[in-house]
Amino acid sequence: MKDRFNGGSPRDPNPLLKRLDHMVATGQVTETEAQRLRAANGPEELEAAVVEVRLRHATTKLDAAVASGRMSQSDADNNAERIRRGEHPRGLRSHLRGIVPRGR
């Protein structure tokens, strides 16, 4: 299954790795994150690095949602834990996008 982040799967990292320079230039990932993604030794390490990037992005939105009163801290913690476990369901992504639109 393809996802918005890497355009492929953890077993086929090439789409992600080919786009890293662009992703750094546009602020989607930091240079440190890009270095970790490039250095990943196998699909498990790559997936762990991807999860960290997803968690950083989600945490920004979750913190904003809690600060604005649109989400409880408990709900934010539960969502962050789901991401830490490697979940990245479309419904959760849509929910987070709806809380704080991209670019904020």
Phi, psi and omega per residue, in radians:
M1 nan 2.323 3.107
K2 -1.453 2.646 2.999
D3 -2.319 2.913 -3.063
R4 -1.124 -0.486 -3.033
F5 -1.310 -0.840 -3.015
N6 -2.048 -0.090 3.073
G7 1.175 0.065 3.137
G8 -2.566 -2.463 3.110
S9 -2.315 2.896 3.103
P10 -0.988 -0.466 3.127
R11 -1.409 -0.280 3.125
D12 -2.212 1.390 -3.033
P13 -1.351 -0.165 -3.005
N14 -0.916 -0.776 3.134
P15 -1.022 -0.729 3.125
L16 -1.147 -0.885 -3.070
L17 -1.112 -0.585 3.122
K18 -1.210 -0.421 -3.076
R19 -1.745 0.037 -3.015
L20 -1.053 -0.747 3.137
D21 -1.030 -0.752 3.097
H22 -1.123 -0.722 -3.121
M23 -1.139 -0.624 3.062
V24 -1.184 -0.791 -3.108
A25 -1.079 -0.555 -3.119
T26 -1.670 0.038 3.068
G27 1.442 0.177 3.121
Q28 -1.254 -0.610 3.053
V29 -2.359 2.701 3.076
T30 -1.460 2.877 3.093
E31 -1.075 -0.677 3.105
T32 -1.081 -0.761 3.103
E33 -1.104 -0.728 3.126
A34 -1.077 -0.730 3.117
Q35 -1.090 -0.725 3.126
R36 -1.153 -0.716 3.112
L37 -1.093 -0.754 3.133
R38 -1.134 -0.616 -3.072
A39 -1.471 -0.090 -3.096
A40 -0.982 2.319 -3.122
N41 -1.831 1.493 3.123
G42 1.770 2.917 -3.054
P43 -1.126 -0.546 -3.133
E44 -1.174 -0.785 3.115
E45 -1.154 -0.670 3.122
L46 -1.114 -0.790 3.140
E47 -1.097 -0.692 3.108
A48 -1.084 -0.700 3.115
A49 -1.181 -0.692 3.109
V50 -1.107 -0.735 3.129
V51 -1.061 -0.706 3.113
E52 -1.091 -0.707 3.108
V53 -1.140 -0.798 3.117
R54 -1.049 -0.713 -3.140
L55 -1.138 -0.710 3.105
R56 -1.068 -0.798 3.131
H57 -1.101 -0.802 -3.105
A58 -1.163 -0.682 -3.115
T59 -1.045 -0.697 3.096
T60 -1.011 -0.811 -3.133
K61 -1.237 -0.705 3.132
L62 -1.118 -0.749 3.108
D63 -1.066 -0.720 3.115
A64 -1.141 -0.686 3.135
A65 -1.136 -0.706 3.105
V66 -1.165 -0.779 -3.120
A67 -1.083 -0.592 -3.119
S68 -1.517 -0.095 -3.128
G69 1.449 0.136 -3.124
R70 -1.447 -0.182 -3.141
M71 -2.643 2.524 3.089
S72 -1.369 2.763 3.095
Q73 -1.081 -0.638 3.123
S74 -1.087 -0.769 3.104
D75 -1.133 -0.700 3.116
A76 -1.103 -0.761 3.118
D77 -1.093 -0.729 3.117
N78 -1.097 -0.738 3.115
N79 -1.148 -0.726 3.108
A80 -1.090 -0.684 3.121
E81 -1.125 -0.670 3.092
R82 -1.053 -0.741 3.140
I83 -1.163 -0.737 3.095
R84 -1.008 -0.591 3.134
R85 -1.346 -0.053 3.113
G86 1.698 0.017 3.096
E87 -1.277 2.481 3.059
H88 -2.661 0.915 -3.073
P89 -1.175 2.588 -3.135
R90 -0.930 -0.716 -3.126
G91 -1.068 -0.707 3.108
L92 -1.178 -0.750 3.111
R93 -1.049 -0.776 3.131
S94 -1.100 -0.736 3.135
H95 -1.073 -0.802 -3.140
L96 -1.155 -0.670 3.106
R97 -1.110 -0.629 3.139
G98 -1.247 -0.467 -3.138
I99 -1.263 -0.876 3.129
V100 -2.373 1.870 -3.119
P101 -0.992 2.679 3.101
R102 -0.912 2.522 3.066
G103 1.542 -0.038 3.112
R104 -1.688 nan nan
